[in-house]
């Protein structure tokens, strides 16, 4: 429970942004997911 509260508190201070220039291509296997993943950057808000 404490870890969830800590994570929620820290997550309020950052924003996730997709890496510039990365395109998202869907890939359908058993479920739909991005073919090359989602490289993200953390930005402090």
PDB file of N, CA, C and O in Angstrom:
ATOM      1  N   UNK A   1       0.829  -1.193   0.000  1.00  0.00           N
ATOM      2  CA  UNK A   1       0.000   0.000   0.000  1.00  0.00           C
ATOM      3  C   UNK A   1       0.875   1.259   0.000  1.00  0.00           C
ATOM      4  O   UNK A   1       0.585   2.217  -0.717  1.00  0.00           O
ATOM      5  N   UNK A   2       1.927   1.257   0.791  1.00  0.00           N
ATOM      6  CA  UNK A   2       2.799   2.438   0.844  1.00  0.00           C
ATOM      7  C   UNK A   2       3.466   2.689  -0.506  1.00  0.00           C
ATOM      8  O   UNK A   2       3.606   3.835  -0.933  1.00  0.00           O
ATOM      9  N   UNK A   3       3.875   1.615  -1.171  1.00  0.00           N
ATOM     10  CA  UNK A   3       4.533   1.777  -2.466  1.00  0.00           C
ATOM     11  C   UNK A   3       3.588   2.404  -3.486  1.00  0.00           C
ATOM     12  O   UNK A   3       4.019   3.220  -4.302  1.00  0.00           O
ATOM     13  N   UNK A   4       2.333   2.046  -3.455  1.00  0.00           N
ATOM     14  CA  UNK A   4       1.347   2.636  -4.370  1.00  0.00           C
ATOM     15  C   UNK A   4       1.206   4.134  -4.118  1.00  0.00           C
ATOM     16  O   UNK A   4       1.108   4.918  -5.061  1.00  0.00           O
ATOM     17  N   UNK A   5       1.196   4.523  -2.869  1.00  0.00           N
ATOM     18  CA  UNK A   5       1.090   5.946  -2.527  1.00  0.00           C
ATOM     19  C   UNK A   5       2.335   6.715  -2.959  1.00  0.00           C
ATOM     20  O   UNK A   5       2.236   7.832  -3.467  1.00  0.00           O
ATOM     21  N   UNK A   6       3.497   6.119  -2.756  1.00  0.00           N
ATOM     22  CA  UNK A   6       4.747   6.768  -3.162  1.00  0.00           C
ATOM     23  C   UNK A   6       4.787   6.920  -4.682  1.00  0.00           C
ATOM     24  O   UNK A   6       5.126   7.987  -5.193  1.00  0.00           O
ATOM     25  N   UNK A   7       4.442   5.859  -5.397  1.00  0.00           N
ATOM     26  CA  UNK A   7       4.435   5.907  -6.856  1.00  0.00           C
ATOM     27  C   UNK A   7       3.449   6.943  -7.377  1.00  0.00           C
ATOM     28  O   UNK A   7       3.762   7.671  -8.319  1.00  0.00           O
ATOM     29  N   UNK A   8       2.268   7.021  -6.785  1.00  0.00           N
ATOM     30  CA  UNK A   8       1.268   8.011  -7.196  1.00  0.00           C
ATOM     31  C   UNK A   8       1.769   9.426  -6.945  1.00  0.00           C
ATOM     32  O   UNK A   8       1.542  10.316  -7.765  1.00  0.00           O
ATOM     33  N   UNK A   9       2.444   9.643  -5.831  1.00  0.00           N
ATOM     34  CA  UNK A   9       2.971  10.969  -5.505  1.00  0.00           C
ATOM     35  C   UNK A   9       4.064  11.372  -6.488  1.00  0.00           C
ATOM     36  O   UNK A   9       4.075  12.504  -6.974  1.00  0.00           O
ATOM     37  N   UNK A  10       4.978  10.460  -6.784  1.00  0.00           N
ATOM     38  CA  UNK A  10       6.068  10.751  -7.722  1.00  0.00           C
ATOM     39  C   UNK A  10       5.509  10.946  -9.134  1.00  0.00           C
ATOM     40  O   UNK A  10       5.953  11.842  -9.852  1.00  0.00           O
ATOM     41  N   UNK A  11       4.548  10.127  -9.536  1.00  0.00           N
ATOM     42  CA  UNK A  11       3.986  10.199 -10.891  1.00  0.00           C
ATOM     43  C   UNK A  11       3.280  11.525 -11.142  1.00  0.00           C
ATOM     44  O   UNK A  11       3.167  11.941 -12.295  1.00  0.00           O
ATOM     45  N   UNK A  12       2.810  12.193 -10.117  1.00  0.00           N
ATOM     46  CA  UNK A  12       2.148  13.482 -10.297  1.00  0.00           C
ATOM     47  C   UNK A  12       3.136  14.557 -10.743  1.00  0.00           C
ATOM     48  O   UNK A  12       2.732  15.580 -11.296  1.00  0.00           O
ATOM     49  N   UNK A  13       4.407  14.333 -10.509  1.00  0.00           N
ATOM     50  CA  UNK A  13       5.418  15.349 -10.816  1.00  0.00           C
ATOM     51  C   UNK A  13       6.064  15.168 -12.182  1.00  0.00           C
ATOM     52  O   UNK A  13       6.893  15.987 -12.580  1.00  0.00           O
ATOM     53  N   UNK A  14       5.702  14.112 -12.909  1.00  0.00           N
ATOM     54  CA  UNK A  14       6.303  13.829 -14.204  1.00  0.00           C
ATOM     55  C   UNK A  14       5.229  13.562 -15.246  1.00  0.00           C
ATOM     56  O   UNK A  14       4.104  13.177 -14.929  1.00  0.00           O
ATOM     57  N   UNK A  15       5.614  13.779 -16.502  1.00  0.00           N
ATOM     58  CA  UNK A  15       4.750  13.505 -17.633  1.00  0.00           C
ATOM     59  C   UNK A  15       5.502  12.569 -18.570  1.00  0.00           C
ATOM     60  O   UNK A  15       6.703  12.741 -18.777  1.00  0.00           O
ATOM     61  N   UNK A  16       4.818  11.588 -19.136  1.00  0.00           N
ATOM     62  CA  UNK A  16       5.441  10.709 -20.126  1.00  0.00           C
ATOM     63  C   UNK A  16       5.167  11.262 -21.510  1.00  0.00           C
ATOM     64  O   UNK A  16       4.032  11.614 -21.832  1.00  0.00           O
ATOM     65  N   UNK A  17       6.203  11.337 -22.328  1.00  0.00           N
ATOM     66  CA  UNK A  17       6.059  11.807 -23.708  1.00  0.00           C
ATOM     67  C   UNK A  17       6.744  10.797 -24.632  1.00  0.00           C
ATOM     68  O   UNK A  17       7.795  10.246 -24.306  1.00  0.00           O
ATOM     69  N   UNK A  18       6.127  10.571 -25.780  1.00  0.00           N
ATOM     70  CA  UNK A  18       6.710   9.695 -26.788  1.00  0.00           C
ATOM     71  C   UNK A  18       7.979  10.346 -27.333  1.00  0.00           C
ATOM     72  O   UNK A  18       8.011  11.558 -27.545  1.00  0.00           O
ATOM     73  N   UNK A  19       9.014   9.555 -27.559  1.00  0.00           N
ATOM     74  CA  UNK A  19      10.266  10.072 -28.100  1.00  0.00           C
ATOM     75  C   UNK A  19       9.988  10.690 -29.472  1.00  0.00           C
ATOM     76  O   UNK A  19       9.337  10.060 -30.305  1.00  0.00           O
ATOM     77  N   UNK A  20      10.468  11.909 -29.720  1.00  0.00           N
ATOM     78  CA  UNK A  20      10.222  12.564 -31.007  1.00  0.00           C
ATOM     79  C   UNK A  20      10.755  11.735 -32.174  1.00  0.00           C
ATOM     80  O   UNK A  20      11.839  11.157 -32.093  1.00  0.00           O
ATOM     81  N   UNK A  21       9.988  11.683 -33.249  1.00  0.00           N
ATOM     82  CA  UNK A  21      10.399  10.961 -34.444  1.00  0.00           C
ATOM     83  C   UNK A  21      10.042   9.484 -34.444  1.00  0.00           C
ATOM     84  O   UNK A  21      10.206   8.812 -35.463  1.00  0.00           O
ATOM     85  N   UNK A  22       9.559   8.969 -33.329  1.00  0.00           N
ATOM     86  CA  UNK A  22       9.189   7.556 -33.264  1.00  0.00           C
ATOM     87  C   UNK A  22       7.754   7.381 -33.738  1.00  0.00           C
ATOM     88  O   UNK A  22       6.845   8.046 -33.241  1.00  0.00           O
ATOM     89  N   UNK A  23       7.552   6.491 -34.693  1.00  0.00           N
ATOM     90  CA  UNK A  23       6.196   6.226 -35.164  1.00  0.00           C
ATOM     91  C   UNK A  23       5.665   4.974 -34.481  1.00  0.00           C
ATOM     92  O   UNK A  23       6.419   4.050 -34.176  1.00  0.00           O
ATOM     93  N   UNK A  24       4.394   4.957 -34.252  1.00  0.00           N
ATOM     94  CA  UNK A  24       3.756   3.825 -33.586  1.00  0.00           C
ATOM     95  C   UNK A  24       3.031   3.000 -34.644  1.00  0.00           C
ATOM     96  O   UNK A  24       2.108   3.484 -35.299  1.00  0.00           O
ATOM     97  N   UNK A  25       3.462   1.741 -34.803  1.00  0.00           N
ATOM     98  CA  UNK A  25       2.830   0.822 -35.746  1.00  0.00           C
ATOM     99  C   UNK A  25       2.178  -0.302 -34.956  1.00  0.00           C
ATOM    100  O   UNK A  25       2.852  -0.977 -34.177  1.00  0.00           O
ATOM    101  N   UNK A  26       0.867  -0.517 -35.143  1.00  0.00           N
ATOM    102  CA  UNK A  26       0.214  -1.608 -34.428  1.00  0.00           C
ATOM    103  C   UNK A  26       0.624  -2.972 -34.993  1.00  0.00           C
ATOM    104  O   UNK A  26       0.851  -3.118 -36.194  1.00  0.00           O
ATOM    105  N   UNK A  27       0.712  -3.945 -34.120  1.00  0.00           N
ATOM    106  CA  UNK A  27       1.009  -5.322 -34.513  1.00  0.00           C
ATOM    107  C   UNK A  27      -0.008  -6.218 -33.815  1.00  0.00           C
ATOM    108  O   UNK A  27      -0.136  -6.195 -32.591  1.00  0.00           O
ATOM    109  N   UNK A  28      -0.722  -7.000 -34.600  1.00  0.00           N
ATOM    110  CA  UNK A  28      -1.759  -7.860 -34.035  1.00  0.00           C
ATOM    111  C   UNK A  28      -1.243  -9.292 -33.921  1.00  0.00           C
ATOM    112  O   UNK A  28      -0.956  -9.937 -34.929  1.00  0.00           O
ATOM    113  N   UNK A  29      -1.131  -9.775 -32.714  1.00  0.00           N
ATOM    114  CA  UNK A  29      -0.835 -11.183 -32.462  1.00  0.00           C
ATOM    115  C   UNK A  29      -2.038 -11.720 -31.685  1.00  0.00           C
ATOM    116  O   UNK A  29      -3.131 -11.825 -32.241  1.00  0.00           O
ATOM    117  N   UNK A  30      -1.859 -12.051 -30.453  1.00  0.00           N
ATOM    118  CA  UNK A  30      -2.994 -12.430 -29.617  1.00  0.00           C
ATOM    119  C   UNK A  30      -3.733 -11.191 -29.138  1.00  0.00           C
ATOM    120  O   UNK A  30      -4.942 -11.213 -28.906  1.00  0.00           O
ATOM    121  N   UNK A  31      -2.978 -10.113 -28.996  1.00  0.00           N
ATOM    122  CA  UNK A  31      -3.575  -8.826 -28.628  1.00  0.00           C
ATOM    123  C   UNK A  31      -2.865  -7.739 -29.435  1.00  0.00           C
ATOM    124  O   UNK A  31      -1.782  -7.965 -29.975  1.00  0.00           O
ATOM    125  N   UNK A  32      -3.466  -6.587 -29.511  1.00  0.00           N
ATOM    126  CA  UNK A  32      -2.898  -5.483 -30.271  1.00  0.00           C
ATOM    127  C   UNK A  32      -1.871  -4.750 -29.406  1.00  0.00           C
ATOM    128  O   UNK A  32      -2.174  -4.349 -28.282  1.00  0.00           O
ATOM    129  N   UNK A  33      -0.674  -4.578 -29.926  1.00  0.00           N
ATOM    130  CA  UNK A  33       0.366  -3.856 -29.196  1.00  0.00           C
ATOM    131  C   UNK A  33       1.280  -3.163 -30.205  1.00  0.00           C
ATOM    132  O   UNK A  33       1.276  -3.527 -31.381  1.00  0.00           O
ATOM    133  N   UNK A  34       2.061  -2.176 -29.771  1.00  0.00           N
ATOM    134  CA  UNK A  34       2.953  -1.476 -30.693  1.00  0.00           C
ATOM    135  C   UNK A  34       4.100  -2.377 -31.147  1.00  0.00           C
ATOM    136  O   UNK A  34       4.735  -3.036 -30.324  1.00  0.00           O
ATOM    137  N   UNK A  35       4.361  -2.407 -32.430  1.00  0.00           N
ATOM    138  CA  UNK A  35       5.370  -3.297 -33.011  1.00  0.00           C
ATOM    139  C   UNK A  35       6.767  -3.045 -32.445  1.00  0.00           C
ATOM    140  O   UNK A  35       7.468  -4.000 -32.110  1.00  0.00           O
ATOM    141  N   UNK A  36       7.179  -1.810 -32.331  1.00  0.00           N
ATOM    142  CA  UNK A  36       8.535  -1.496 -31.879  1.00  0.00           C
ATOM    143  C   UNK A  36       8.554  -0.920 -30.472  1.00  0.00           C
ATOM    144  O   UNK A  36       9.510  -0.238 -30.101  1.00  0.00           O
ATOM    145  N   UNK A  37       7.532  -1.175 -29.693  1.00  0.00           N
ATOM    146  CA  UNK A  37       7.473  -0.664 -28.334  1.00  0.00           C
ATOM    147  C   UNK A  37       7.106   0.814 -28.310  1.00  0.00           C
ATOM    148  O   UNK A  37       6.787   1.401 -29.344  1.00  0.00           O
ATOM    149  N   UNK A  38       7.152   1.398 -27.145  1.00  0.00           N
ATOM    150  CA  UNK A  38       6.853   2.812 -26.969  1.00  0.00           C
ATOM    151  C   UNK A  38       7.971   3.471 -26.182  1.00  0.00           C
ATOM    152  O   UNK A  38       7.881   3.587 -24.959  1.00  0.00           O
ATOM    153  N   UNK A  39       9.024   3.904 -26.865  1.00  0.00           N
ATOM    154  CA  UNK A  39      10.092   4.588 -26.133  1.00  0.00           C
ATOM    155  C   UNK A  39       9.566   5.927 -25.605  1.00  0.00           C
ATOM    156  O   UNK A  39       9.073   6.756 -26.369  1.00  0.00           O
ATOM    157  N   UNK A  40       9.676   6.118 -24.322  1.00  0.00           N
ATOM    158  CA  UNK A  40       9.122   7.308 -23.686  1.00  0.00           C
ATOM    159  C   UNK A  40      10.211   8.103 -22.980  1.00  0.00           C
ATOM    160  O   UNK A  40      11.255   7.566 -22.609  1.00  0.00           O
ATOM    161  N   UNK A  41       9.944   9.394 -22.803  1.00  0.00           N
ATOM    162  CA  UNK A  41      10.824  10.270 -22.036  1.00  0.00           C
ATOM    163  C   UNK A  41      10.026  10.803 -20.860  1.00  0.00           C
ATOM    164  O   UNK A  41       8.824  11.044 -20.972  1.00  0.00           O
ATOM    165  N   UNK A  42      10.695  10.986 -19.739  1.00  0.00           N
ATOM    166  CA  UNK A  42      10.076  11.603 -18.580  1.00  0.00           C
ATOM    167  C   UNK A  42      10.342  13.102 -18.601  1.00  0.00           C
ATOM    168  O   UNK A  42      11.477  13.535 -18.800  1.00  0.00           O
ATOM    169  N   UNK A  43       9.306  13.882 -18.397  1.00  0.00           N
ATOM    170  CA  UNK A  43       9.458  15.328 -18.294  1.00  0.00           C
ATOM    171  C   UNK A  43       8.923  15.776 -16.949  1.00  0.00           C
ATOM    172  O   UNK A  43       7.833  15.378 -16.538  1.00  0.00           O
ATOM    173  N   UNK A  44       9.673  16.582 -16.286  1.00  0.00           N
ATOM    174  CA  UNK A  44       9.209  17.108 -15.002  1.00  0.00           C
ATOM    175  C   UNK A  44       8.163  18.187 -15.261  1.00  0.00           C
ATOM    176  O   UNK A  44       8.372  19.059 -16.105  1.00  0.00           O
ATOM    177  N   UNK A  45       7.052  18.137 -14.554  1.00  0.00           N
ATOM    178  CA  UNK A  45       5.985  19.109 -14.773  1.00  0.00           C
ATOM    179  C   UNK A  45       6.102  20.274 -13.824  1.00  0.00           C
ATOM    180  O   UNK A  45       5.283  21.191 -13.868  1.00  0.00           O
TER     181      UNK A  45
END
